[in-house]
Amino acid sequence: MPSFDIVSEVDLHAFTNAVDQAQRVVDTRFDFKGVEAGFEREGHHCTLTAEADIQLEQMLDMLRAALIRCSIDPLAMVAGKVEASGRQLRQQVEMKHGLDQELARQIVRRVKDSRIKVQTQVQGDQVRVSGKKRDDLQQVIALLREASLGQPLQFVNFRD
């Protein structure tokens, strides 16, 4: 019985490359000369540090562009609130990793509402879809690619 898994993952190596590229852009930009601004990555989080709000906004755009260049969907990025500490401003950026229960239920509901003859089951932070025909599974993939769920989805582990 053919099946595949629906996941939402961010490649940490590609994320590290994106943060490094954005840091290089900050280091070479004229309007950031003499300014203490930078990116710091820890796991699926990145901390942006700058001296002004407009610089943080520009750095966020630089990070978004670097993510796109590294083939990471910018929908996975969640920017936190700007925090002030002394003369420095900080902003946390988190990368969504894994499907939360609410999103998994939305995916299962969309598939069931489409009346495609497949079975879905939530397995932790992923959803497994299985059916009798490969064509049905491809219809589910097309259905979910058209849907705007607010988080990038990957379709992995396809088995015949």
Residue pairs with C-beta under 8 A, 6 or more apart in sequence:
1 130
1 131
1 132
2 130
2 131
2 132
2 133
2 134
2 137
2 158
2 159
2 160
3 128
3 129
3 130
3 131
3 137
3 157
3 158
3 159
4 128
4 129
4 137
4 141
4 155
4 156
4 157
4 158
4 159
5 123
5 126
5 127
5 128
5 129
5 155
5 156
5 157
6 99
6 107
6 126
6 127
6 128
6 129
6 144
6 153
6 154
6 155
7 98
7 99
7 125
7 126
7 153
7 154
7 156
8 76
8 96
8 97
8 98
8 99
8 103
8 125
8 151
8 152
8 153
8 154
9 97
9 98
9 154
10 44
10 72
10 76
10 95
10 96
10 97
11 72
12 43
12 44
14 70
14 71
14 72
15 41
15 44
15 46
15 67
15 70
15 72
15 95
16 41
17 66
17 70
18 63
18 66
18 67
18 69
18 70
18 72
19 39
19 41
19 46
19 63
19 66
21 66
21 69
21 70
22 39
22 59
22 62
22 63
22 65
22 66
23 38
23 39
25 62
25 66
26 32
26 37
26 38
26 39
26 59
26 62
31 58
32 55
35 50
35 51
35 55
36 49
36 50
36 51
36 88
37 48
37 49
37 50
37 51
37 55
37 59
38 48
38 49
39 46
39 47
39 48
39 49
39 59
39 63
40 46
40 47
40 49
41 47
44 94
44 95
44 97
45 92
45 93
45 94
45 95
46 63
46 92
46 93
46 94
46 95
47 90
47 91
47 92
47 93
48 56
48 59
48 60
48 63
48 90
48 91
48 92
48 93
49 88
49 89
49 90
50 56
50 59
50 88
50 89
51 87
51 88
51 89
52 89
53 82
53 89
55 89
56 82
56 89
56 91
60 79
60 91
60 93
63 77
63 93
64 74
64 77
67 73
67 74
67 76
67 77
68 74
72 95
73 152
75 96
75 150
75 151
75 152
76 95
76 96
76 97
76 151
76 152
77 93
77 94
77 95
77 96
78 93
78 94
78 95
78 96
79 91
79 92
79 93
80 91
80 92
80 93
80 94
81 91
81 92
82 89
82 90
82 91
83 89
83 90
83 91
83 92
84 90
96 151
98 124
98 125
98 126
99 107
99 125
99 126
99 127
99 151
100 125
101 122
103 149
103 150
103 151
104 122
104 125
104 126
104 127
105 122
106 149
107 120
107 127
107 144
107 149
107 153
108 120
108 122
108 127
110 143
110 144
110 147
111 118
111 120
111 129
111 140
111 143
111 144
112 120
114 139
114 140
114 143
116 131
116 136
116 139
116 140
116 143
117 131
117 132
117 133
117 136
118 129
118 130
118 131
118 136
118 137
118 140
119 129
119 130
119 131
120 127
120 128
120 129
121 127
121 128
129 137
129 140
130 137
131 137
131 140
134 160
137 158
141 155
144 153
144 155
145 153
